[in-house]
Protein backbone atom coordinates (compact mmCIF):
# COMPACT_ATOMS: atom_id res chain seq x y z
CA UNK A 1 0.00 0.00 0.00
CA UNK A 2 0.99 3.61 -0.59
CA UNK A 3 -0.07 6.92 0.91
CA UNK A 4 0.55 10.61 0.74
CA UNK A 5 -0.51 13.77 2.53
CA UNK A 6 -0.51 17.18 0.91
CA UNK A 7 -1.67 20.70 1.61
CA UNK A 8 -4.50 22.34 -0.35
CA UNK A 9 -6.07 25.80 -0.06
CA UNK A 10 -8.60 24.18 2.31
CA UNK A 11 -6.17 22.18 4.47
CA UNK A 12 -4.25 18.92 4.50
CA UNK A 13 -5.64 15.92 2.59
CA UNK A 14 -4.54 12.30 2.90
CA UNK A 15 -4.76 9.53 0.31
CA UNK A 16 -4.25 5.80 0.80
CA UNK A 17 -4.19 3.21 -1.99
CA UNK A 18 -3.65 -0.49 -2.54
CA UNK A 19 -2.65 -2.15 -5.79
CA UNK A 20 -6.38 -2.45 -6.55
CA UNK A 21 -7.22 1.22 -6.16
CA UNK A 22 -7.84 4.06 -3.76
CA UNK A 23 -8.66 2.82 -0.24
CA UNK A 24 -9.36 6.11 1.47
CA UNK A 25 -9.24 9.88 1.40
CA UNK A 26 -9.66 12.47 4.10
CA UNK A 27 -11.42 15.77 4.27
CA UNK A 28 -9.16 18.81 4.72
CA UNK A 29 -7.48 18.93 8.14
CA UNK A 30 -5.52 21.69 9.88
CA UNK A 31 -2.29 19.66 10.05
CA UNK A 32 -0.51 16.78 8.31
CA UNK A 33 -0.50 14.92 11.64
CA UNK A 34 -4.29 15.15 11.97
CA UNK A 35 -4.59 13.87 8.40
CA UNK A 36 -2.34 10.89 9.09
CA UNK A 37 -4.38 10.06 12.19
CA UNK A 38 -7.55 9.99 10.06
CA UNK A 39 -5.96 7.63 7.55
CA UNK A 40 -5.58 5.22 10.43
CA UNK A 41 -3.47 2.20 11.22
CA UNK A 42 -3.09 1.13 7.60
CA UNK A 43 -0.53 3.93 7.10
CA UNK A 44 1.93 2.03 9.33
CA UNK A 45 1.95 -0.76 6.73
CA UNK A 46 2.11 1.59 3.74
CA UNK A 47 4.90 3.41 1.94
CA UNK A 48 4.86 7.20 1.58
CA UNK A 49 4.86 7.72 -2.20
CA UNK A 50 3.62 11.15 -3.38
CA UNK A 51 4.50 10.33 -7.01
CA UNK A 52 1.94 7.49 -7.04
CA UNK A 53 -0.83 10.06 -6.52
CA UNK A 54 0.47 12.96 -8.64
CA UNK A 55 -2.53 13.25 -10.97
CA UNK A 56 -5.03 12.89 -8.15
CA UNK A 57 -3.22 15.48 -6.03
CA UNK A 58 -3.35 17.88 -8.99
CA UNK A 59 -7.11 17.32 -9.31
CA UNK A 60 -7.66 17.93 -5.59
CA UNK A 61 -5.65 21.17 -5.86
CA UNK A 62 -7.82 22.27 -8.79
CA UNK A 63 -11.01 21.26 -6.96
CA UNK A 64 -10.13 23.39 -3.96
CA UNK A 65 -9.47 26.32 -6.28
CA UNK A 66 -13.11 26.00 -7.40
CA UNK A 67 -12.52 24.14 -10.65
CA UNK A 68 -14.83 21.40 -11.88
CA UNK A 69 -12.90 18.15 -11.58
CA UNK A 70 -13.71 14.52 -12.38
CA UNK A 71 -12.74 12.02 -9.70
CA UNK A 72 -13.19 8.83 -11.69
CA UNK A 73 -10.39 6.98 -9.92
CA UNK A 74 -10.49 3.23 -9.30
CA UNK A 75 -11.64 2.51 -5.75
CA UNK A 76 -10.68 -0.44 -3.57
CA UNK A 77 -14.05 -0.78 -1.87
CA UNK A 78 -14.67 -2.49 1.42
CA UNK A 79 -18.12 -2.19 2.85
CA UNK A 80 -21.44 -3.95 2.88
CA UNK A 81 -23.29 -4.43 -0.41
CA UNK A 82 -25.74 -1.73 0.72
CA UNK A 83 -22.95 0.73 1.54
CA UNK A 84 -21.32 0.07 -1.81
CA UNK A 85 -24.63 0.65 -3.61
CA UNK A 86 -25.16 3.93 -1.74
CA UNK A 87 -21.62 5.07 -2.55
CA UNK A 88 -22.04 4.17 -6.23
CA UNK A 89 -25.27 6.19 -6.51
CA UNK A 90 -23.77 9.11 -4.59
CA UNK A 91 -20.76 9.10 -6.87
CA UNK A 92 -23.08 9.86 -9.80
CA UNK A 93 -24.30 13.14 -8.26
CA UNK A 94 -22.76 15.84 -10.43
CA UNK A 95 -20.51 18.68 -9.39
CA UNK A 96 -22.56 21.54 -7.96
CA UNK A 97 -25.72 19.40 -7.70
CA UNK A 98 -27.49 18.04 -4.64
CA UNK A 99 -29.83 15.15 -4.02
CA UNK A 100 -31.72 14.09 -0.91
CA UNK A 101 -31.14 11.09 1.31
CA UNK A 102 -34.60 9.94 0.21
CA UNK A 103 -33.57 10.18 -3.46
CA UNK A 104 -30.46 8.06 -2.84
CA UNK A 105 -32.56 5.53 -0.90
CA UNK A 106 -34.99 5.27 -3.79
CA UNK A 107 -32.13 4.84 -6.28
CA UNK A 108 -30.75 1.88 -4.32
CA UNK A 109 -34.18 0.25 -4.10
CA UNK A 110 -34.94 1.14 -0.46
CA UNK A 111 -37.34 4.09 -0.72
CA UNK A 112 -37.92 4.16 3.04
CA UNK A 113 -34.22 3.82 3.83
CA UNK A 114 -33.13 7.47 4.05
CA UNK A 115 -31.76 6.95 7.56
CA UNK A 116 -29.80 3.86 6.44
CA UNK A 117 -28.41 5.93 3.55
CA UNK A 118 -27.19 8.49 6.07
CA UNK A 119 -25.44 5.75 8.04
CA UNK A 120 -23.82 4.36 4.87
CA UNK A 121 -22.62 7.82 3.92
CA UNK A 122 -21.27 8.29 7.43
CA UNK A 123 -18.99 5.31 6.73
CA UNK A 124 -17.84 6.70 3.36
CA UNK A 125 -14.05 6.26 3.16
CA UNK A 126 -13.78 8.52 0.09
CA UNK A 127 -15.05 12.01 0.95
CA UNK A 128 -15.18 14.33 -2.06
CA UNK A 129 -14.55 11.43 -4.48
CA UNK A 130 -17.82 9.88 -3.28
CA UNK A 131 -19.43 13.29 -2.77
CA UNK A 132 -21.59 12.65 0.28
CA UNK A 133 -21.55 16.40 0.93
CA UNK A 134 -23.96 16.67 -2.03
CA UNK A 135 -26.65 14.70 -0.16
CA UNK A 136 -29.02 16.90 1.82
CA UNK A 137 -32.20 16.57 3.84
CA UNK A 138 -35.61 16.40 2.15
CA UNK A 139 -36.35 19.89 3.43
CA UNK A 140 -33.24 21.24 1.71
CA UNK A 141 -31.35 21.48 4.99
CA UNK A 142 -27.80 20.32 5.56
CA UNK A 143 -28.32 17.15 7.54
CA UNK A 144 -25.38 15.27 9.02
CA UNK A 145 -21.82 15.15 7.70
CA UNK A 146 -18.76 13.41 9.11
CA UNK A 147 -16.66 16.52 8.59
CA UNK A 148 -19.22 18.76 10.26
CA UNK A 149 -21.90 20.95 8.74
CA UNK A 150 -19.53 23.88 8.27
CA UNK A 151 -17.30 21.73 6.01
CA UNK A 152 -20.38 20.52 4.10
CA UNK A 153 -21.50 24.12 3.64
CA UNK A 154 -17.97 25.08 2.49
CA UNK A 155 -17.83 22.29 -0.12
CA UNK A 156 -21.29 23.08 -1.49
CA UNK A 157 -20.45 26.80 -1.74
CA UNK A 158 -17.14 25.97 -3.41
CA UNK A 159 -18.98 23.96 -6.07
CA UNK A 160 -21.53 26.72 -6.59
CA UNK A 161 -18.78 29.19 -7.43
CA UNK A 162 -18.35 31.03 -4.22
BELCOR-V143108 format. One record per residue. PHI is phi as a letter, one per 30 degrees, with the letter a starting at -180 (NA if undefined). Layout:
# BELCOR-V143108
phi
PHI
PHI
This chain:
# BELCOR-V143108
phi
NA
b
b
a
b
a
c
b
e
c
k
d
c
b
b
b
b
c
d
d
l
d
c
a
b
c
d
e
b
d
b
d
d
d
d
e
d
d
d
i
d
d
d
d
c
c
c
d
b
e
d
d
c
e
d
d
d
e
d
d
e
d
e
d
c
i
d
d
b
c
c
c
d
d
c
c
d
b
l
d
e
d
e
d
d
d
d
d
d
d
d
d
d
d
e
i
c
b
b
c
e
d
d
d
e
d
d
c
i
b
e
c
c
e
d
d
d
e
d
d
d
d
c
d
d
b
e
i
d
c
d
d
d
d
c
b
d
d
d
i
d
d
c
h
a
e
d
j
d
d
d
d
e
e
d
d
d
e
d
c
j
l
